[in-house]
């Protein structure tokens, strides 16, 4: 599983814990540089984690738009493992409850699985 972390300056403390969750590749955008708002989420990304306390509004808007367009699962939390783990547990519980994995992105109503269900 490939995980993209958006925001936060340092992610070294999260890497071993995310690997325990099944992440084989961990990508990081610090979002400090204004050029980051032009970045495109890599095609093979399986999960996006947005650290909201280290994310400017423009970057958050652009990333959220990409997440919705691609129906990617996303977690929005502060840059603290306790918050991140809580949100990851919610995500895993939704999946176990039978919700579609592609609808994790803010309960996207635009993706194909939602349109088929209606």
N, C-alpha and C positions, 0 to 999 in steps of 0.2 A: 504494500500500500504506500502511495506517495502522499505526503502531507505538506501543505504549504502554510507557513506561519507568516501572517502579515502584521506588521507592527513589531514592537519590542526591539530593543537594541541588542540584547544578548539572549540566546536560546540554548546555550550549552547545558543548562540544568534540566531542560525539558527533553533533550534528546534521548537519554536512557529510558526515561519513563514512557515516551512515545513509542520507542522500540518495543517495550513490553506490551503496548497496545496493538502492535502489529505493523508499525511503520517501518518500511525498509529504506525509504528515501525521505529525507526531510529537507525541504527548501525553505528559504527565509528571505523575506523582503522587509528591510528595516523601516521603510516608508519615511525616512528622514529626508531623503533626496526627492525633490519635486519631480524628477524624471520617473520615479516609481509609479506615478499615477498613469503613465502611458504603457506600463507593462501589461502583458497578457498572461493570464493564468495558463501554465503549461497544460498541454492536452492530456497527459497521463495522470493528472492530479486527481486523487480520490477523496480528499478531505481538505477543507480550508479552515484554518483557525485564525480569527481576527482578534488581536489584542487591542481592545477598544481604547484603553487608556494611553496607548502610544500610537494612535492613528489619527491623522488629520481628516477633516470632513470630506475634502475632495477625494482623497484616496479611498476612504470608506465607501463613498458613493459609487466610485468606479468599480471597486472590487465586488460590492454587493450586486451591482448590475450584471457583472460577468458571472457571478455565482448563480443568479436567477436564470440567466440566459442558458446556461449549461446544466441547470438543475443539479448542482453539486451539493453534497452535504456540507454544512458550515456550522461552526461554533463561534459564538461571539462572547468574549469574556475579558476580564482584566488579565494582566500579565502576572498571574500567580497560579501555581500548579493546582492548588485546592479549588479555585474557580474553574480552571480548565478541566480538571478531572470530573467535577460535578456536571458540567455541560456535556462531556463525552459520555458519561453514564446515562444522561437523559437521551442522548442520541442513540445509544445502544439499546436502551429500553424501548424507544419508539420502533426501532427495527424489529426487536423481539415481539412487539405487540402486533406486528404485521403491516405497519406503515411501509410504503415504498421508499427505498433508499434514495431514489432520485428526488423525492419530495422533502428531503431534510432541509433544503435551502429555503428557510423561512416559509415553509408550506407553499411552495411555488404552485400557482394556479395556471401557469403557462405551459408546463411540460406535457408531453404526450400522455403520460399515465393519468394525469388529472383530467385531461380532455376525454380520454377513453372511459373513465369512470362516470362521467356526467352524461 
